């Protein structure tokens, strides 16, 4: 528990009054000294939750298929930029670069950039040999594709119930909600809108594909959640800085903002359907055949390893888990829908 960060937030409330939730979330996650993402290696951060790039290389392999398909759609530009937005420790960026090596011409054109705002994470990425930027707006306008995997659920947002904003206040040495009870919550993220604006300004030609938890249409948003060491944290106000904080992403709002920036929007669909469109079944068939060949050759240890890898890959399309993530695609004017959303 970061009592120092809690005390800083309480002091701010006593000076200025109750805080909108986005200000609390910004401090809890990104405070330069005590935030959840401050001063901790990205590998340790990833230990609190499971994401698709860490679960199975099948995920990044299929994203490489999408990137290569987009490259062909745009007449094979060189350079072709792939941005891992909110890169963490860079598993997605490295996975795509590795998978792209199977096509020498594409690999030569490919320029992978990891964008990560966290100072510690950015240093880690740079030390691992990746091209790194701390902000999308620092890049020159480019032709290519942006992947944002589970980024937007970590982008600070305000909370509303009906027409009333839910605030964070203090009582004694505790942080509490104001009001204490509400009927339903609706997240509103100005910072998420700003990221869409940045995509609109920075992607001269190309796509952005967003994978995340969230809601669209008539769906009701889920509640704010915290995660620590793979366990759910119900009360996110109790120990700021000690857990990841996530919230449901409003996909309709992202799509609307994209259209305001002159971008097209497709979806959302499910991660399961997006990966199926990129050739998931063929990839799993190849893995199954590889396992059978190893069994027939008597190399049981490696056959068992492939069997385990198939099980991990299956989790990518499980609708009760990662396969249920929503996928939204954005594209510049004149481009067809990307393969994942076609």
RODO-2510 file (C-alpha; in nm, 4 decimals, decimal comma):
residues 342
     n   res          X          Y          Z
     1     x     0,0000     0,0000     0,0000
     2     x     0,1371     0,3420    -0,0949
     3     x     0,0431     0,5471     0,2107
     4     x     0,2611     0,8278     0,0754
     5     x     0,0556     0,8511    -0,2447
     6     x    -0,2686     0,8261    -0,0473
     7     x    -0,1513     1,1117     0,1746
     8     x    -0,0609     1,3216    -0,1307
     9     x    -0,4067     1,2679    -0,2793
    10     x    -0,5772     1,3514     0,0515
    11     x    -0,3716     1,6718     0,0797
    12     x    -0,4772     1,7694    -0,2730
    13     x    -0,8439     1,7084    -0,1876
    14     x    -0,8174     1,9183     0,1288
    15     x    -0,6646     2,1996    -0,0714
    16     x    -0,8887     2,1892    -0,3800
    17     x    -1,1941     1,9843    -0,2884
    18     x    -1,3145     1,6461    -0,4229
    19     x    -1,1317     1,5120    -0,7282
    20     x    -1,2848     1,3828    -1,0502
    21     x    -1,2027     1,0134    -1,0818
    22     x    -0,9712     1,0720    -1,3787
    23     x    -0,7407     1,2821    -1,1594
    24     x    -0,7336     1,0108    -0,8934
    25     x    -0,6667     0,7439    -1,1573
    26     x    -0,3890     0,9512    -1,3156
    27     x    -0,2146     0,9746    -0,9787
    28     x    -0,2763     0,6109    -0,8820
    29     x    -0,1312     0,4776    -1,2063
    30     x     0,1115     0,7399    -1,3287
    31     x     0,2381     0,9479    -1,0340
    32     x     0,6098     0,9827    -1,1079
    33     x     0,7178     0,8571    -0,7654
    34     x     0,4438     0,6311    -0,6318
    35     x     0,2087     0,5422    -0,9182
    36     x     0,1518     0,1800    -1,0160
    37     x     0,3526     0,2230    -1,3380
    38     x     0,6311     0,4337    -1,1799
    39     x     0,9755     0,2935    -1,1147
    40     x     0,8726    -0,0685    -1,1671
    41     x     1,0090    -0,2850    -1,4459
    42     x     0,7494    -0,3611    -1,7158
    43     x     0,8030    -0,7329    -1,6558
    44     x     0,6901    -0,6906    -1,2951
    45     x     0,3902    -0,4837    -1,4068
    46     x     0,2823    -0,7605    -1,6441
    47     x     0,2811    -0,9998    -1,3483
    48     x    -0,0472    -0,8476    -1,2330
    49     x    -0,2501    -0,9446    -1,5422
    50     x    -0,2396    -1,1616    -1,8544
    51     x    -0,2474    -1,0072    -2,2013
    52     x    -0,2628    -1,1749    -2,5403
    53     x     0,0940    -1,0947    -2,6565
    54     x     0,2347    -1,2610    -2,3440
    55     x     0,0019    -1,5578    -2,3575
    56     x     0,0861    -1,6856    -2,7052
    57     x     0,3014    -1,5865    -3,0046
    58     x     0,0029    -1,6845    -3,2186
    59     x    -0,1465    -1,3451    -3,1314
    60     x     0,1459    -1,1377    -3,2563
    61     x     0,1888    -1,3707    -3,5516
    62     x    -0,1670    -1,2974    -3,6627
    63     x    -0,1178    -0,9237    -3,6073
    64     x     0,1846    -0,9515    -3,8350
    65     x    -0,0487    -1,1077    -4,0931
    66     x    -0,2749    -0,8036    -4,0557
    67     x     0,0180    -0,5648    -4,0871
    68     x     0,1495    -0,7377    -4,3996
    69     x    -0,1987    -0,7427    -4,5522
    70     x    -0,2329    -0,3672    -4,4874
    71     x     0,1116    -0,3128    -4,6415
    72     x    -0,0028    -0,4852    -4,9606
    73     x    -0,3306    -0,2879    -4,9570
    74     x    -0,1285     0,0360    -4,9561
    75     x     0,0997    -0,0785    -5,2429
    76     x     0,3889    -0,1937    -5,0254
    77     x     0,5256     0,1401    -4,8986
    78     x     0,8799     0,1626    -4,7635
    79     x     0,9037     0,2444    -4,4804
    80     x     0,5920     0,0867    -4,3376
    81     x     0,5539     0,1828    -3,9730
    82     x     0,3971    -0,0437    -3,7106
    83     x     0,3315     0,1280    -3,3778
    84     x     0,2794    -0,0613    -3,0528
    85     x     0,0838     0,2026    -2,8601
    86     x     0,1140     0,1550    -2,4854
    87     x     0,3928    -0,0951    -2,5371
    88     x     0,4719    -0,1921    -2,1776
    89     x     0,7727    -0,4226    -2,2057
    90     x     0,7312    -0,4552    -2,5822
    91     x     0,6032    -0,8104    -2,6278
    92     x     0,3663    -0,7063    -2,9065
    93     x     0,6285    -0,5002    -3,0905
    94     x     0,8943    -0,7708    -3,0713
    95     x     0,6471    -1,0441    -3,1619
    96     x     0,5369    -0,8674    -3,4790
    97     x     0,8957    -0,7934    -3,5804
    98     x     0,9908    -1,1584    -3,5307
    99     x     0,6896    -1,2916    -3,7213
   100     x     0,7562    -1,0511    -4,0095
   101     x     1,0970    -1,2085    -4,0718
   102     x     0,9273    -1,4832    -4,2754
   103     x     0,8745    -1,2274    -4,5555
   104     x     1,2103    -1,0665    -4,6375
   105     x     1,0692    -0,7838    -4,8498
   106     x     0,8104    -0,6904    -4,5869
   107     x     1,0678    -0,7182    -4,3083
   108     x     1,2996    -0,4746    -4,4882
   109     x     1,0194    -0,2187    -4,5222
   110     x     0,8964    -0,2665    -4,1664
   111     x     0,9802    -0,0082    -3,9005
   112     x     0,8448    -0,1011    -3,5568
   113     x     0,8048     0,1727    -3,2951
   114     x     0,7136     0,1164    -2,9313
   115     x     0,5242     0,4098    -2,7780
   116     x     0,5280     0,4088    -2,3983
   117     x     0,4705     0,7075    -2,1680
   118     x     0,6220     0,5474    -1,8579
   119     x     0,9821     0,6606    -1,8071
   120     x     1,1025     0,3320    -1,6584
   121     x     0,9295     0,1264    -1,9277
   122     x     1,0610     0,3514    -2,2068
   123     x     1,4185     0,3061    -2,0820
   124     x     1,3658    -0,0691    -2,0655
   125     x     1,2339    -0,0765    -2,4228
   126     x     1,5240     0,1307    -2,5535
   127     x     1,7749    -0,0960    -2,3787
   128     x     1,6180    -0,3968    -2,5521
   129     x     1,6910    -0,2485    -2,8946
   130     x     1,3454    -0,1222    -2,9907
   131     x     1,2810     0,2192    -3,1406
   132     x     1,0969     0,4056    -2,8649
   133     x     0,8876     0,7200    -2,8350
   134     x     0,7151     0,8469    -2,5227
   135     x     0,4274     0,9957    -2,7236
   136     x     0,2531     0,9279    -3,0523
   137     x     0,2596     1,2997    -3,1360
   138     x     0,6407     1,2955    -3,1335
   139     x     0,6352     1,0825    -3,4493
   140     x     0,6301     1,2365    -3,7942
   141     x     0,3121     1,1533    -3,9914
   142     x     0,3580     0,8037    -4,1318
   143     x     0,2095     0,5301    -4,3458
   144     x     0,1415     0,2165    -4,1491
   145     x    -0,0667     0,0680    -3,8708
   146     x    -0,1132     0,1332    -3,4995
   147     x    -0,1958    -0,1510    -3,2611
   148     x    -0,3342    -0,0592    -2,9183
   149     x    -0,3757    -0,3714    -2,7077
   150     x    -0,5460    -0,3140    -2,3721
   151     x    -0,4339     0,0486    -2,3650
   152     x    -0,7597     0,2390    -2,3416
   153     x    -0,8859     0,0634    -2,0293
   154     x    -0,5873     0,2207    -1,8490
   155     x    -0,6538     0,5704    -1,9823
   156     x    -0,7966     0,7882    -1,7002
   157     x    -1,1686     0,8609    -1,7213
   158     x    -1,4347     1,0505    -1,5324
   159     x    -1,7381     0,8723    -1,3891
   160     x    -2,1004     0,9834    -1,4118
   161     x    -2,4240     0,8445    -1,2742
   162     x    -2,7180     0,9918    -1,4622
   163     x    -2,6184     1,3609    -1,4805
   164     x    -2,4112     1,3645    -1,1627
   165     x    -2,0358     1,3219    -1,1584
   166     x    -1,8911     1,0696    -0,9137
   167     x    -1,5994     1,2235    -0,7247
   168     x    -1,3245     1,1059    -0,4909
   169     x    -1,3089     1,2735    -0,1510
   170     x    -1,1603     1,1986     0,1910
   171     x    -1,2756     1,1158     0,5395
   172     x    -1,0081     1,1049     0,8051
   173     x    -0,7217     0,9135     0,6470
   174     x    -0,9424     0,7311     0,3969
   175     x    -1,0397     0,7975     0,0376
   176     x    -1,4110     0,7550    -0,0298
   177     x    -1,6614     0,8011    -0,3108
   178     x    -1,8891     1,1037    -0,3307
   179     x    -2,1755     1,0203    -0,3400
   180     x    -2,1318     0,6857    -0,1622
   181     x    -2,4000     0,5094    -0,3697
   182     x    -2,5234     0,5276    -0,7288
   183     x    -2,7422     0,3308    -0,9662
   184     x    -2,5177     0,2942    -1,2691
   185     x    -2,1891     0,4317    -1,3944
   186     x    -2,0899     0,5813    -1,7270
   187     x    -1,7204     0,6461    -1,7994
   188     x    -1,6190     0,9533    -1,9992
   189     x    -1,2549     0,9838    -2,1044
   190     x    -1,1255     1,3088    -2,2473
   191     x    -0,7777     1,1576    -2,2632
   192     x    -0,9010     0,8660    -2,4743
   193     x    -1,0489     1,1203    -2,7151
   194     x    -0,7114     1,2963    -2,7264
   195     x    -0,5396     0,9706    -2,8233
   196     x    -0,7841     0,9260    -3,1118
   197     x    -0,7062     1,2847    -3,2159
   198     x    -0,3356     1,1981    -3,2129
   199     x    -0,3983     0,8939    -3,4321
   200     x    -0,5907     1,1150    -3,6737
   201     x    -0,3007     1,3613    -3,6945
   202     x    -0,0177     1,1081    -3,7064
   203     x    -0,1399     0,8301    -3,9372
   204     x    -0,1134     0,9885    -4,2814
   205     x    -0,2322     0,6681    -4,4460
   206     x    -0,3176     0,3480    -4,2708
   207     x    -0,5042     0,1896    -3,9840
   208     x    -0,5337     0,1727    -3,6087
   209     x    -0,6672    -0,1433    -3,4466
   210     x    -0,7794    -0,1319    -3,0844
   211     x    -0,8218    -0,4402    -2,8617
   212     x    -0,9832    -0,3845    -2,5233
   213     x    -1,2536    -0,4572    -2,2702
   214     x    -1,5563    -0,2339    -2,3034
   215     x    -1,9075    -0,1756    -2,4230
   216     x    -2,0966    -0,0613    -2,7320
   217     x    -2,4536    -0,0021    -2,8365
   218     x    -2,7075    -0,0868    -2,5668
   219     x    -2,4565    -0,2790    -2,3517
   220     x    -2,4161    -0,1646    -1,9921
   221     x    -2,0613    -0,0761    -1,8862
   222     x    -1,9035    -0,2863    -1,6149
   223     x    -1,7680    -0,1316    -1,2966
   224     x    -1,4220     0,0078    -1,2308
   225     x    -1,1801    -0,2679    -1,1313
   226     x    -0,8353    -0,3106    -0,9857
   227     x    -0,5935    -0,6001    -1,0354
   228     x    -0,3017    -0,7070    -0,8206
   229     x    -0,1044    -1,0275    -0,8824
   230     x    -0,3879    -1,1684    -1,0984
   231     x    -0,6469    -1,1059    -0,8257
   232     x    -0,9430    -0,8703    -0,8507
   233     x    -0,9304    -0,5632    -0,6253
   234     x    -1,2876    -0,4563    -0,5562
   235     x    -1,2154    -0,1246    -0,3811
   236     x    -0,9800     0,0734    -0,6007
   237     x    -0,9609     0,3730    -0,3650
   238     x    -0,8086     0,1871    -0,0714
   239     x    -0,4402     0,1744    -0,1640
   240     x    -0,3610     0,3947    -0,4654
   241     x    -0,0470     0,2927    -0,6491
   242     x    -0,0573    -0,0705    -0,5377
   243     x    -0,2826    -0,2100    -0,8118
   244     x    -0,3660    -0,1670    -1,1759
   245     x    -0,6935     0,0199    -1,2347
   246     x    -0,9068    -0,0500    -1,5395
   247     x    -1,2412     0,0643    -1,6671
   248     x    -1,4755    -0,0270    -1,9512
   249     x    -1,3917     0,1381    -2,2826
   250     x    -1,6721     0,3220    -2,4618
   251     x    -1,6211     0,1942    -2,8159
   252     x    -1,9023     0,4036    -2,9601
   253     x    -1,7327     0,7163    -2,8258
   254     x    -1,3988     0,6131    -2,9778
   255     x    -1,5591     0,5480    -3,3176
   256     x    -1,7471     0,8784    -3,3086
   257     x    -1,4297     1,0686    -3,2221
   258     x    -1,2454     0,8937    -3,5041
   259     x    -1,5097     1,0014    -3,7541
   260     x    -1,4771     1,3597    -3,6279
   261     x    -1,1112     1,3307    -3,7268
   262     x    -1,1995     1,2168    -4,0780
   263     x    -1,1245     0,8517    -4,0106
   264     x    -1,3370     0,5513    -4,1004
   265     x    -1,4410     0,3096    -3,8257
   266     x    -1,5291    -0,0596    -3,8435
   267     x    -1,6667    -0,2726    -3,5618
   268     x    -1,6375    -0,3430    -3,2854
   269     x    -1,6186    -0,7173    -3,3280
   270     x    -1,4781    -0,9748    -3,0868
   271     x    -1,1117    -1,0694    -3,0623
   272     x    -1,2203    -1,4227    -3,1475
   273     x    -1,3760    -1,3147    -3,4772
   274     x    -1,0863    -1,0818    -3,5606
   275     x    -0,8268    -1,3555    -3,5116
   276     x    -1,0386    -1,6040    -3,7055
   277     x    -1,0438    -1,3579    -3,9967
   278     x    -0,6638    -1,3407    -3,9825
   279     x    -0,6186    -1,7165    -4,0148
   280     x    -0,6325    -1,8505    -3,6602
   281     x    -0,7745    -2,1889    -3,7646
   282     x    -0,5009    -2,2490    -4,0213
   283     x    -0,2375    -2,1600    -3,7624
   284     x    -0,3828    -2,4071    -3,5122
   285     x    -0,4082    -2,6754    -3,7818
   286     x    -0,0374    -2,6265    -3,8510
   287     x     0,0426    -2,6571    -3,4797
   288     x    -0,1650    -2,9750    -3,4540
   289     x     0,0155    -3,1283    -3,7522
   290     x     0,3493    -3,0322    -3,5970
   291     x     0,2523    -3,2031    -3,2720
   292     x     0,1496    -3,5216    -3,4543
   293     x     0,4772    -3,5319    -3,6476
   294     x     0,6747    -3,5005    -3,3244
   295     x     0,4689    -3,7782    -3,1649
   296     x     0,5297    -4,0075    -3,4623
   297     x     0,9014    -3,9312    -3,4441
   298     x     0,9024    -4,0194    -3,0749
   299     x     1,0041    -3,6713    -2,9595
   300     x     0,7425    -3,6688    -2,6874
   301     x     0,8858    -3,3832    -2,4845
   302     x     0,8607    -3,1349    -2,7701
   303     x     0,5234    -3,2800    -2,8718
   304     x     0,3927    -3,2064    -2,5225
   305     x     0,5313    -2,8531    -2,5480
   306     x     0,3406    -2,7956    -2,8723
   307     x     0,0273    -2,9365    -2,7073
   308     x     0,0669    -2,6786    -2,4295
   309     x     0,1196    -2,4008    -2,6834
   310     x    -0,2031    -2,5027    -2,8572
   311     x    -0,3851    -2,4749    -2,5257
   312     x    -0,2499    -2,1251    -2,4690
   313     x    -0,3463    -2,0240    -2,8215
   314     x    -0,7004    -2,1505    -2,7594
   315     x    -0,7336    -1,8992    -2,4763
   316     x    -0,6951    -1,6175    -2,7292
   317     x    -1,0354    -1,6999    -2,8792
   318     x    -1,2235    -1,8037    -2,5652
   319     x    -1,5257    -1,5717    -2,5580
   320     x    -1,5375    -1,6001    -2,1785
   321     x    -1,1854    -1,4554    -2,1619
   322     x    -0,9527    -1,2790    -2,4018
   323     x    -1,1565    -1,3842    -2,7036
   324     x    -1,4363    -1,1666    -2,5705
   325     x    -1,2328    -0,8475    -2,5956
   326     x    -1,3742    -0,6001    -2,8433
   327     x    -1,1812    -0,4962    -3,1527
   328     x    -1,2335    -0,1616    -3,3250
   329     x    -1,0543    -0,0674    -3,6461
   330     x    -0,9942     0,2848    -3,7727
   331     x    -0,8626     0,3797    -4,1141
   332     x    -0,7815     0,6799    -4,3259
   333     x    -1,0155     0,7828    -4,6052
   334     x    -1,0339     0,5566    -4,9086
   335     x    -0,8961     0,2409    -4,7516
   336     x    -1,1042    -0,0780    -4,7370
   337     x    -1,1812    -0,2454    -4,4059
   338     x    -0,8743    -0,4211    -4,2660
   339     x    -0,8720    -0,7980    -4,2926
   340     x    -0,9401    -0,8442    -3,9193
   341     x    -1,2717    -0,6586    -3,9535
   342     x    -1,3662    -0,7594    -4,3069
***
